[in-house]
Amino acid sequence: MRSRTSGMWWGTTIEAPDPSALARFYAELLGWHIGHEEPGTVILASSPQGPFFVFQQADGYRPPVWPPAEGEQRPMMHLDFQVGDLPEAVAEAVALGATVAEFQPQENVRVLFDPAGHPFCLCFDPA
């Protein structure tokens, strides 16, 4: 059991046509740092222990469509980020290169697209 967990870390891998550019977008958005970079792969870290986002080169990449549409590339997953001020967080993300999705299903959530077209959500809990 120890050999399986020794040195273990966890993260999410995100495909992109330009992993370096997308990693830098999220580094600015989240205040994380680039932990490792090599051709085709960039690892973004919140701390030395993680969690990590791994951005990987994807040739022939097609961005997902939001909301999902028949016959189009569906979002397979998306990232949610809790924020303290929704309008301010949206403005900051847009200034970094995100775009706001036309379809917004909830009042306290904003769906945006990162520069590679992946949807992500900024969420505000008024409670």
N, C-alpha and C positions, 0 to 999 in steps of 0.2 A: 504494500500500500504506500509506503514512504517513497518508493521510486517513482510512483505515478504523480505524487503531489510535490515532490522536491523541485524547486525552481519553477513551479507552475505560475502562470499569469493568465489573465483573461482579457479579452478585447473583442471588438467587432471589426470585421474586414469590410471595407467599402470600396467597390470598384469605381474607377474613374478613368477618363481619357488622359488626364494630367494629374497623377497622384500628388505631386509636389505642390501644385497650385491649390488643390483642394485641401490638403493638409494645412497649408498656410492660412486659408480662409477659416478653418475650424480652430486653428491655434489662436488667431485674433479674436474670433467670436467667443471662445471659451476661456481664454487666458491660459491655455495649456502650452506645452513646449514640444518641439520636435525632439524625440528621443533617439531616433535612428533614421538614416536615409541612405538608400542605395538605389541604383537604377531600377525603376519600376515599382518600388515599395518605399513608403514613408510611414513611420510609426509616431503617432502623436500620443503624449503621455500627460495625465493629470498630475502624476507624481511618479517617483521611481518605482513604486509598487503598483501603479495602475490606478484606475483602469486605462486601457489603451484603445485607440482607434488605429487600425492599420489601413492605409490607403494603397490600393494595388492597381497597377496598370491593367486596363481592360481594352484590348483592341476590338474595334467594332462596337464599342459601347453605344447603347441607345438609352437615353434618359427615360425614366418612367413617366407615365401620364397621370396627372391628378386633376379631378377625380378619375378613378379607373374607367377606361372606355373599352368596349368590346374590340378585340383584335389589336389592341395597343399594348406596349410593355407596361405591365402593372407594377406598382411599388411592391416590393417583396417585404420591406420593413421600412420604418422611419424612426428618427430620433426625436425624443421629446425633451425639452429643457424648461424647467420651472424658472420663472423670472419674477422680479419684484415690481416692475413697472412695464406693462405690456407695450404701450405706444413707444416708450423710449427704447426698449429692447428691439422692437421691430425696426425702428429708425436706424439703430446701430448696425443691425444685421444687413439692412439694405445698403448702408454706406460701405460695408465690407464687400458687397457684391451679390447679396441674396436678392431674390425677387419675391414679391407677395403673390400668392396664388389668388386667382379670381374667385374660386369657390372656397368659402369659409363656413364650415359646418357648425361652429360653436362661437358664442359671444366672447368667452374668456380664453380662446385659443386662436392663434394665428398660424396658418399653414404658409410656409415659405419654401422656396426652392434654393438650394445651394448653387454655386456656379456651375456644377456639373449636372444640375437638374434633379437631384435627389430631394424629395420633400422632407421637411423637418418642421416640428411644431414648437412654438414658443407658447407656454401655458402660464396663466396667472390664476392663482387661487385667492379670491377675495376674503376668505375666512381667516 
